[in-house]
Amino acid sequence: MSETIRLRLKPEESADRSALERRIAEKAGKAPVDFRITRKSIDARQRQVWVEMDVLASFSADDPLLPAFNPKDFKPVAPDAPQVVIVGAGPAGLFAALRAIELGWRPVVVERGKPVEDRLHDVVALQKSGKLDPESNFCFGEGGAGAFSDGKLFTRSKKRGDVKEVLALLHQHGAKEDILYETHPHIGSDKLPGVIRNIRHRIVENGGEILFSTKFESLVFKDGEVAGIVTEDGREISGPVILATGHSAKDVYRYLHSAGVPLEAKGFAMGVRLEHPQQLIDSIIYHNPKGRGEYLPAAEYRMAVQVDGRGVYSFCMCPGGVIVPAVSAAGESVVNGMSSSARSGRWANSGMVVEIRPEDIESSQPENVADEMGMLEFQQGVEKRFFEEAKSLSAPAQRMKDFVDGKLSKSLPPSSYVPGLHPADLSKLLPPHVSDRLRKGLRIMGKRYPGFLTNDAVLIGLESRTSSPVRISRDPETLHHPAYKGLYPAGEGAGYAGGIVSAAIDGINAMNAIAGVNRQKADDR
């Protein structure tokens, strides 16, 4: 019978299959015939770094290991299948569509941007020449904002649904097997587009439809319920609506507000991208001035402190990554981070952000801004302020210690940010309640991690798309909007998720709720 064996290994042992076999035999008292890793993490709390593993081992040829996962068998939907409209082809939308096919529904996915392979050309053009396509960029297009943001799959949202199901589906569609057992799994911005493309093919091959370069215009209301959508080109598409537009679709929020669909202002976080040399982060995290060595991955960190009643924390950390322009409209300055599957780049970056709550901005908002839209207007105002400082994609930046010490940087270190940096006083561009807390938070982090607070690192602004500044109301049980049945807000843009996996789970849950509502109506008849 196969057994789970827990191992604590030196990094060089973890990379050597024969060494793993020896350690399994030592622990179990018998040699394994076969084994498979089921969990892997790194313990870098002490000077000696350990790799911790759970392995499922078989000790008899008559007892082969079960497969790591069972691929789902998707079947084409029937010609007369009920139809669901999904607005947005990010993780929430794509996984809602896969679930729809499983449940025998026909998904019609409406995506304002382009297929991911075409979108790739647009993001390269944006970085190299500053040419912005407002419908195809790092925020909009197939795969959503996560498609070019490292493909990190770590989530704390385990109570919302089956994380393993999402990881298994990603693996089934081309992601490496290690995402099934790594504690902090990621796919990489170079690999995720292929996975997204495979998911698209799965949807279309089984009777679903994806309409690219098709912009949502309005909802269709019928008998007090949402019965479909109208696209910008006048096409009406019928069915219950999963609204999964992502956190940057400001025009959708404004349409909903003007149409009288109840919304809520929602807290989010704002700050900068913090970029260090990766070798420095390796030396700090792995307690070794020489860095990570041959057998450890590029080090990552997660930091959080409380400052004056608000969280200051790292967000979306990209080891070996690059910083990219995450603008989605002219006249704004926004950055984000991404990294490839190898995470082999020269720099490490993370969002370093400060929690903002609606009460933090009420006094600074003009009287004509509705409360539920206040956070959105605040976010956009700061993005415009950063753009006005440069009037280009060149990003305002300041050396890390200079910012903390209140000094202007006379020069800036080399950076991964292709459009370029220019020195600026970030404390004058950030809102005071953000810059003050950020300065204090970085000082605390520097004391906790000697070497972290350094002028070899640079703060690059603005990081403002951490999550949606608006929440679209929904009933916690039925998941449809409390005022309008037939409308199912889902994912990060609706204010109910924070990353690829949690958004995917939310999309699956929305589709499950629609199928449940449909079954109830059938039972009532």
Disulfide bonds with the S-S distance in Angstrom:
none
